[in-house]
C-alpha cells in the first residue's frame, strides 16, 4: 500500500511539475510575443518618422539643387558678359590705334594748314590786292585764308574730341568689366555656399538612409522572432513578392533586386542545367553541396545547378534563383533562416534564395543607391574592379526594365 501511495505521490509531483513548466513556457511565450509586438510598433513609428524626415531633406536638397543650377546659369551669363567686355576692350584698343593714326594724319594736316596760314600771314591781303592785276583773285585768296583758319579750329577740335571719346569709351568698358567681375565673384561665393549646403544635406540624407536600413533590419528580425514564437514562416507567392519581402528586411531596393534576378536566373526561370558532377565544382564545395542536399532531403546527384561558363575559365555549381555557391550559402544560412523562418533555408526556395541575394547585396553596400554598382560587381566577382562595369550596367538597366521581362 505504501508503494502504491509513493507512486501516486510521484505521479502527482510529476504532473504538477509538467503543468508548472507548461505555464512558465506559456508566460514566457506571451511576454515575448507582447514584447515583440510592442517593439515592432515602436520601430515602425521610428521608421515612419525617419522616412518623413528623409523626404523633407530630399525636398530641401531639390530646392538647393535648383538654386545651384540657377546660380550656375547666372555665373555662365556673367562670364559671357565679361568675355564680351574683354572683346569690347580689344575692339576699343584697336579703335584707339585707328584714332591715333587719324590724329597723326590730322596733326600732319594741321601742320600743313599752319604753314599755309603762316605764309599767307606773311603776305597780307592789302599787299596782295596792290600787287594783283585781278582784284577778284585777291578776294578769293582772302576767302581761302578765312577757310584755312576755320579748318585749323575744326581740326584741333576733332583731335581733342577723338581723344576724349576714345578715352571715355575705354573707361566705360573697363568699369563694365570690373562690375561683371565683382558680380562673378559674388555668384561664385554663392555657388560654393550652396554646394556646401547641398553636401551637408546629402550627408544628412545618407545618415537617414543608414538609420532606415538599420530599422528595417531590426524590424525584419523582430518579425522573424515573432514568427518563431508563433511557429510561422514566410513563403512568397511569386518573384515580386519575394523581392518586396527581402527589400523590406534588408533595405536593398526592390527594383535593384529584380534587376539582379533578371541577370542571374532570368527571374527564376532558369536556375541551372547541370548536375553537381558536371558543374566542375571543387571537392570542398561539392562536400558542402552534398550536406545541404542531405539536410533538405534532396538527391544531390540529380539536383540541378549552373553549368561551367563557356566564355571564361571557371566552375558552375551555383544554386537556385540567387545562384549562390554552396560555401557562400553556408555563410548566410542562419541570417536567411532568421528572416524567412525556414530552418534549414533552401537555396532552391524562392523566398530563401531572394533573401540570400538581398543579404549579400546589403553587405556589399546596396542599401544605398550609390552603392548598388559596387555591390553588383562584388556579387559577381568578389571585387569592385572596373572590369565588371558591364555587369553593373546590365543589372541597373534591368532594374528599370524588368517589368517587360515579367510580361514575356
C-alpha positions as CSV (number, residue, x, y, z in Angstrom):
1,X,0.0,0.0,0.0
2,X,2.8,2.3,0.9
3,X,4.5,1.6,-2.5
4,X,1.2,2.5,-4.3
5,X,0.9,5.7,-2.4
6,X,4.5,6.7,-3.2
7,X,3.8,6.0,-6.9
8,X,0.7,8.2,-6.7
9,X,2.7,11.0,-5.0
10,X,5.4,10.8,-7.6
11,X,2.8,10.9,-10.4
12,X,1.1,13.9,-8.8
13,X,4.5,15.7,-8.3
14,X,5.4,14.9,-12.0
15,X,2.0,16.2,-13.2
16,X,2.4,19.4,-11.1
17,X,5.9,19.9,-12.5
18,X,4.7,19.4,-16.1
19,X,1.9,21.9,-15.6
20,X,4.3,24.4,-14.0
21,X,6.7,24.1,-16.9
22,X,3.9,24.5,-19.4
23,X,2.6,27.6,-17.6
24,X,6.1,29.1,-17.3
25,X,6.6,28.5,-21.1
26,X,3.2,30.0,-21.8
27,X,4.0,33.0,-19.7
28,X,7.4,33.3,-21.4
29,X,5.8,32.9,-24.9
30,X,3.1,35.5,-24.1
31,X,5.6,38.0,-22.6
32,X,8.0,37.6,-25.6
33,X,5.1,37.9,-28.1
34,X,3.8,41.0,-26.4
35,X,7.3,42.4,-26.2
36,X,7.9,41.7,-29.9
37,X,4.6,43.3,-30.9
38,X,5.4,46.4,-28.8
39,X,8.9,46.6,-30.2
40,X,7.6,46.2,-33.8
41,X,5.2,49.1,-33.2
42,X,7.9,51.2,-31.7
43,X,10.3,50.6,-34.6
44,X,7.6,51.1,-37.2
45,X,6.8,54.5,-35.6
46,X,10.6,55.4,-35.7
47,X,10.8,54.2,-39.2
48,X,7.8,56.4,-40.3
49,X,9.4,59.4,-38.6
50,X,12.8,58.8,-40.2
51,X,11.3,58.3,-43.7
52,X,9.3,61.6,-43.2
53,X,12.5,63.4,-42.2
54,X,14.3,61.9,-45.2
55,X,11.6,63.0,-47.5
56,X,11.8,66.5,-46.1
57,X,15.6,66.6,-46.5
58,X,15.3,65.3,-50.1
59,X,12.8,68.2,-50.8
60,X,15.3,70.6,-49.3
61,X,18.1,69.1,-51.4
62,X,15.9,69.5,-54.5
63,X,15.5,73.2,-53.7
64,X,19.2,73.7,-53.1
65,X,20.0,71.9,-56.4
66,X,17.6,74.3,-58.2
67,X,19.4,77.2,-56.6
68,X,22.7,75.8,-57.6
69,X,21.5,75.4,-61.2
70,X,20.1,79.0,-61.2
71,X,23.4,80.3,-59.8
72,X,25.4,78.4,-62.3
73,X,23.3,79.9,-65.1
74,X,24.0,83.4,-63.7
75,X,27.7,82.6,-63.5
76,X,27.8,81.5,-67.1
77,X,25.8,84.5,-68.1
78,X,28.2,86.8,-66.2
79,X,31.2,85.0,-67.7
80,X,29.8,85.6,-71.1
81,X,29.4,89.3,-70.3
82,X,33.0,89.5,-69.1
83,X,34.1,87.8,-72.3
84,X,32.1,90.3,-74.3
85,X,33.5,93.2,-72.3
86,X,37.0,91.9,-73.0
87,X,36.2,91.7,-76.7
88,X,34.9,95.3,-76.5
89,X,38.1,96.3,-74.8
90,X,40.2,94.7,-77.5
91,X,38.0,96.4,-80.1
92,X,38.3,99.7,-78.2
93,X,42.1,99.4,-78.2
94,X,42.1,98.9,-82.0
95,X,39.8,101.9,-82.3
96,X,42.2,103.9,-80.2
97,X,45.0,102.8,-82.5
98,X,43.0,103.9,-85.5
99,X,42.1,107.1,-83.7
100,X,45.8,107.7,-83.0
101,X,46.6,107.2,-86.7
102,X,43.8,109.6,-87.6
103,X,45.1,112.1,-85.1
104,X,48.6,111.7,-86.6
105,X,47.1,112.5,-90.0
106,X,45.1,115.4,-88.6
107,X,48.3,116.7,-87.0
108,X,50.1,116.5,-90.3
109,X,47.1,118.3,-92.0
110,X,47.2,120.8,-89.1
111,X,51.0,121.4,-89.7
112,X,50.4,122.0,-93.4
113,X,47.5,124.4,-92.6
114,X,49.6,126.3,-90.1
115,X,52.4,126.6,-92.7
116,X,50.0,127.8,-95.3
117,X,48.4,130.2,-92.8
118,X,51.8,131.5,-91.8
119,X,52.7,132.0,-95.4
120,X,49.5,133.9,-96.0
121,X,50.1,136.0,-92.9
122,X,53.5,137.0,-94.3
123,X,51.7,138.2,-97.4
124,X,48.8,140.5,-96.1
125,X,45.7,140.8,-98.1
126,X,46.2,144.5,-98.9
127,X,49.7,143.8,-100.2
128,X,48.2,141.0,-102.4
129,X,45.5,143.3,-103.7
130,X,48.0,146.0,-104.6
131,X,50.2,143.5,-106.5
132,X,47.5,141.6,-108.2
133,X,46.1,142.6,-111.5
134,X,42.9,140.7,-110.9
135,X,41.0,142.1,-107.9
136,X,38.7,139.0,-107.8
137,X,41.7,136.8,-107.3
138,X,42.7,138.8,-104.3
139,X,39.3,138.4,-102.7
140,X,39.5,134.7,-103.5
141,X,42.7,134.4,-101.5
142,X,41.1,136.3,-98.7
143,X,38.3,133.7,-98.5
144,X,41.0,131.0,-98.7
145,X,42.8,132.4,-95.6
146,X,39.5,132.5,-93.7
147,X,38.8,128.9,-94.7
148,X,42.2,127.8,-93.6
149,X,41.7,129.5,-90.3
150,X,38.4,127.7,-89.8
151,X,39.9,124.4,-90.7
152,X,42.6,124.9,-88.1
153,X,40.0,125.4,-85.4
154,X,37.9,122.4,-86.7
155,X,40.9,120.1,-86.9
156,X,42.1,121.0,-83.4
157,X,38.6,120.4,-82.1
158,X,38.3,117.0,-83.9
159,X,41.7,115.9,-82.4
160,X,40.6,116.8,-78.9
161,X,37.1,115.2,-79.3
162,X,38.5,112.0,-80.8
163,X,40.9,111.6,-77.8
164,X,38.1,112.4,-75.3
165,X,35.6,109.9,-76.9
166,X,38.2,107.1,-77.2
167,X,39.3,107.5,-73.6
168,X,35.7,107.8,-72.3
169,X,34.7,104.6,-74.1
170,X,37.7,102.7,-72.8
171,X,36.9,103.8,-69.2
172,X,33.2,102.8,-69.6
173,X,34.2,99.3,-70.9
174,X,36.7,98.8,-68.1
175,X,34.2,99.8,-65.5
176,X,31.6,97.5,-67.0
177,X,34.2,94.6,-66.9
178,X,35.0,95.4,-63.2
179,X,31.3,95.3,-62.4
180,X,30.9,92.0,-64.1
181,X,33.9,90.5,-62.3
182,X,32.6,91.6,-58.9
183,X,29.2,90.0,-59.8
184,X,31.0,86.9,-60.8
185,X,33.0,86.7,-57.5
186,X,29.7,87.1,-55.6
187,X,28.0,84.4,-57.6
188,X,30.9,82.0,-57.2
189,X,30.8,82.6,-53.4
190,X,27.0,81.9,-53.5
191,X,27.5,78.8,-55.5
192,X,30.2,77.4,-53.1
193,X,27.9,78.2,-50.2
194,X,25.0,76.3,-51.9
195,X,27.3,73.4,-52.7
196,X,28.3,73.2,-49.1
197,X,24.6,73.2,-48.0
198,X,24.0,70.5,-50.6
199,X,26.8,68.3,-49.3
200,X,25.6,68.8,-45.8
201,X,22.0,67.9,-46.7
202,X,23.1,64.9,-48.7
203,X,25.1,63.7,-45.7
204,X,22.0,64.1,-43.5
205,X,20.0,62.1,-46.1
206,X,22.7,59.4,-46.1
207,X,22.5,59.2,-42.3
208,X,18.7,58.9,-42.6
209,X,19.1,56.1,-45.2
210,X,21.5,54.2,-42.9
211,X,19.1,54.6,-40.0
212,X,16.2,53.5,-42.1
213,X,18.2,50.4,-43.2
214,X,19.1,49.6,-39.6
215,X,15.5,50.0,-38.5
216,X,14.3,47.8,-41.4
217,X,16.8,45.1,-40.4
218,X,15.7,45.3,-36.7
219,X,12.1,45.2,-37.8
220,X,12.6,42.2,-40.0
221,X,14.5,40.4,-37.2
222,X,11.7,41.2,-34.7
223,X,9.1,40.0,-37.1
224,X,11.2,36.8,-37.7
225,X,11.4,36.3,-33.9
226,X,7.7,36.8,-33.6
227,X,7.2,34.3,-36.4
228,X,9.4,31.9,-34.5
229,X,7.3,32.3,-31.3
230,X,4.1,31.7,-33.3
231,X,5.6,28.9,-35.3
232,X,5.2,30.7,-38.6
233,X,7.4,31.2,-41.7
234,X,7.1,33.4,-44.8
235,X,6.6,32.0,-48.3
236,X,6.4,34.3,-51.3
237,X,3.8,33.6,-53.9
238,X,5.9,35.0,-56.8
239,X,9.3,36.6,-57.5
240,X,8.0,40.2,-57.0
241,X,6.6,39.3,-53.5
242,X,9.9,37.6,-52.6
243,X,11.8,40.7,-53.7
244,X,9.5,43.0,-51.8
245,X,9.8,40.9,-48.6
246,X,13.6,40.8,-48.9
247,X,13.8,44.5,-49.6
248,X,11.8,45.3,-46.5
249,X,14.0,43.1,-44.4
250,X,17.4,44.4,-45.7
251,X,16.9,47.9,-47.1
252,X,18.1,46.9,-50.6
253,X,15.9,48.5,-53.3
254,X,13.3,46.1,-54.7
255,X,13.9,47.1,-58.3
256,X,17.6,46.6,-57.9
257,X,16.9,43.0,-56.6
258,X,14.6,42.4,-59.6
259,X,17.4,43.6,-61.9
260,X,19.9,41.2,-60.3
261,X,17.4,38.3,-60.5
262,X,16.8,39.0,-64.2
263,X,20.6,38.7,-64.9
264,X,21.3,35.8,-62.6
265,X,18.4,33.5,-63.3
266,X,16.0,35.2,-65.7
267,X,13.7,36.0,-62.8
268,X,13.9,32.4,-61.5
269,X,13.1,30.8,-64.9
270,X,16.5,29.2,-65.3
271,X,18.4,28.1,-62.2
272,X,20.9,25.7,-63.9
273,X,21.1,22.9,-66.4
274,X,23.9,20.7,-65.0
275,X,24.3,18.2,-62.2
276,X,26.9,18.7,-59.5
277,X,29.2,16.2,-61.1
278,X,29.2,18.1,-64.4
279,X,29.4,21.5,-62.8
280,X,33.2,21.2,-62.2
281,X,32.9,22.5,-58.6
282,X,35.9,21.7,-56.4
283,X,35.8,18.9,-53.7
284,X,35.3,21.4,-50.8
285,X,32.2,22.9,-52.4
286,X,30.9,19.5,-53.5
287,X,31.0,18.2,-49.9
288,X,29.1,21.3,-48.6
289,X,26.6,20.9,-51.5
290,X,26.0,17.2,-50.5
291,X,25.4,18.3,-46.9
292,X,22.9,21.0,-48.0
293,X,21.0,18.4,-50.1
294,X,21.0,15.8,-47.4
295,X,19.7,18.3,-44.8
296,X,16.9,19.3,-47.2
297,X,16.2,15.6,-48.2
298,X,17.2,16.2,-51.9
299,X,19.2,13.8,-54.0
300,X,22.4,15.6,-54.7
301,X,23.3,13.7,-57.8
302,X,20.2,14.9,-59.7
303,X,19.8,18.3,-58.2
304,X,20.3,21.0,-60.9
305,X,22.9,23.7,-60.6
306,X,24.6,26.1,-63.0
307,X,26.9,24.8,-65.7
308,X,30.6,25.9,-66.1
309,X,30.8,29.2,-68.0
310,X,31.7,28.8,-71.7
311,X,33.2,32.2,-72.3
312,X,35.8,32.2,-69.5
313,X,37.6,29.8,-67.1
314,X,35.5,29.0,-64.0
315,X,33.2,26.5,-62.4
316,X,29.5,26.0,-62.2
317,X,27.6,24.8,-59.2
318,X,25.5,27.9,-58.4
319,X,22.2,27.1,-56.8
320,X,18.7,28.5,-57.2
321,X,17.3,31.9,-58.2
322,X,20.2,33.7,-56.5
323,X,22.9,31.5,-58.0
324,X,24.8,31.0,-54.7
325,X,27.8,28.7,-54.5
326,X,27.4,26.1,-51.7
327,X,30.2,27.6,-49.5
328,X,28.8,31.1,-49.8
329,X,25.3,29.8,-48.9
330,X,26.8,28.2,-45.8
331,X,27.9,31.6,-44.5
332,X,24.3,33.1,-44.9
333,X,22.2,30.2,-43.6
334,X,21.5,31.5,-40.2
335,X,20.7,35.0,-41.4
336,X,18.3,33.7,-44.1
337,X,16.5,31.4,-41.5
338,X,16.1,34.3,-39.1
339,X,14.3,36.4,-41.7
340,X,12.2,33.8,-43.6
341,X,11.5,31.4,-40.7
342,X,12.7,28.4,-42.8
343,X,15.2,26.3,-40.9
344,X,17.1,25.0,-42.7
345,X,16.7,27.5,-45.5
346,X,16.5,26.1,-49.1
347,X,18.6,27.7,-51.9
348,X,16.0,26.4,-54.4
349,X,13.2,28.0,-52.5
350,X,12.1,31.4,-54.0
351,X,11.8,33.2,-50.6
352,X,15.1,31.9,-49.2
353,X,17.0,32.4,-52.4
354,X,16.0,36.1,-52.9
355,X,16.6,36.8,-49.2
356,X,20.1,35.4,-49.5
357,X,20.7,37.6,-52.5
358,X,19.4,40.7,-50.6
359,X,21.6,39.9,-47.6
360,X,24.7,39.6,-49.7
361,X,24.0,42.8,-51.7
362,X,23.3,44.7,-48.4
363,X,26.6,43.5,-47.1
364,X,28.2,44.9,-50.3
365,X,26.7,48.3,-49.8
366,X,23.5,48.1,-51.8
367,X,21.3,49.7,-49.0
368,X,22.3,53.0,-50.7
369,X,21.6,53.6,-54.4
370,X,25.1,54.9,-54.8
371,X,26.5,51.6,-53.6
372,X,24.5,49.4,-55.9
373,X,27.0,49.2,-58.7
374,X,29.9,48.0,-56.5
375,X,27.6,45.6,-54.7
376,X,26.6,44.0,-58.0
377,X,30.3,43.7,-59.0
378,X,31.1,42.1,-55.6
379,X,28.2,39.7,-56.0
380,X,29.6,38.5,-59.4
381,X,33.4,38.6,-58.8
382,X,34.2,39.4,-55.2
383,X,35.8,42.6,-56.4
384,X,34.8,46.1,-57.4
385,X,37.1,46.1,-60.4
386,X,36.1,48.3,-63.4
387,X,36.5,45.1,-65.5
388,X,33.0,44.2,-64.3
389,X,31.3,47.5,-65.1
390,X,29.5,45.8,-67.9
391,X,27.7,43.6,-65.4
392,X,26.7,46.6,-63.2
393,X,25.3,48.4,-66.3
394,X,23.2,45.4,-67.3
395,X,21.8,45.0,-63.8
396,X,20.9,48.7,-63.5
397,X,19.3,48.6,-67.0
398,X,17.1,45.7,-66.0
399,X,16.3,47.3,-62.6
400,X,14.4,49.9,-64.7
401,X,13.0,47.4,-67.3
402,X,12.3,44.1,-65.5
403,X,8.5,44.7,-65.9
404,X,8.9,43.9,-69.7
405,X,10.6,40.6,-68.7
406,X,7.6,39.7,-66.5
407,X,5.3,40.1,-69.5
408,X,7.3,37.8,-71.7
